[in-house]
Amino acid sequence: MRTKLLHVRANVKELDRAIKWYKDVLGFSVDGSWPPENPNYVHFEHESGAMFALMEHKNYPTPGRFNFYVDDVDSLWERLKNKAEVVEELFSTAYGSRKFTIVDLDGNELGFVQD
């Protein structure tokens, strides 16, 4: 079976609080929300790869880790290391990439990787 992952979602406790954190700390921009009258879901702007979304849901955090590939992981680490809880500090992997992992306000793991 071949797949093409285009959309992933993390669950959060309070959507408005989570949106503010993703905007203020990570610099993400909301691209859409649903339902229009009282949104409990948003997705963020993206260039390629999977669209990343949040949904207010009683089952949070979402098990697993979301890895975002970036061009300059060292600069991003310097910007974020004191603004979020760190799971893994910046390090070089045995397979040739550099990465670090933080958690959002609801405990969702967010990895940032540079090949």
N, C-alpha and C positions, 0 to 999 in steps of 0.2 A: 504494500500500500504506500502510495506517495501522498504527502500532505503539504499544505502551504498555510502556515499559521498567520492569520491576518488580524486577530482581535483577541485581547486578553483583558480580564477584569479582576480587580482586587476589591474585596469587601471591606467596608469601613463602618464605624459606629455612627458618626455624624458627618453627613456629606459636606455641609457648608464649612465646617472646621477643617475637614480633609482637603477640600478645594483650596482654601486659604493657604494651608501648609505647602501643598504641591506648587502653588503659584509663587509664594514668598520665598520658600527655601530652594526649590528646584528650578523655578523659572518656567514651569509648564503653563500653557494657555489652553483654556477650555475651548473646544471646537463644536460641541453639541451636547444636548441634555434631553432627558425623557422621563416621564411624560411632560408635555408642555405646561400643564396647569399646576403641577407640584412635583418637580423633578426629584427622583431618587437615584439617578444615574447620570454620569457625565463621561465624555471621552475627550482626550486631549489631542491637540495638533500633533502631527507626525509627518516625517518625510517619507520613510519607507519602512518595510517590516510590519510588525503587528501594531495595530492601534491599541493604546493603553487606556483603560477605562476604570472608573470607580463606581461602586454601587453601595448605597446605604443598605445594610443587611445585618440581621441579628447574628449570623455566623461569620464573625471576623476574629482574628485576621485570617486571610486566605492562606492555607498551607502552601508551602513552596516558596520559590524565589523568582523575582522578575529581574532579568539581566538586560540592561540597556547598554548598547555599544556606543562609545563616544570617541571623538577625535583626540582629545587631550585630557586623559584621566588624571594626570598629575595636578593640573590646574583646578580641575573640578574637586579633587580631594582636598586641596588647600582651601577651597571655598566652602566645602560642606562639613569638614571633619569636626568642627565645633558647633554645628547647627543641628545635628541629628545624633541619635544613638548609633554607635558604630558596632557592627557585628564582626567585621573583618577589616583591619586597617589595610591601607594600600600595600600591595605586595606584587612581586613578579611570580607568575606560575611556572611550573615545570614544562608547560606546553607553549610558552612563549608570549603570553599576554600579561598585562598588568590590570589589577582590579581591586576594588574595595566594595564592601557591603554595609549598608545602613538599614535602619527600620524607619517606617513612617510613624505617625502618631498612634496608629492602630496595631502596630506590630508586624505589618507586611514587610518582608525583606526585599530590598531594592539593591541589586548589584550594578556596578558601573564598570565596564570593561573596555580596554583598548587592546586591539590585536597588534 
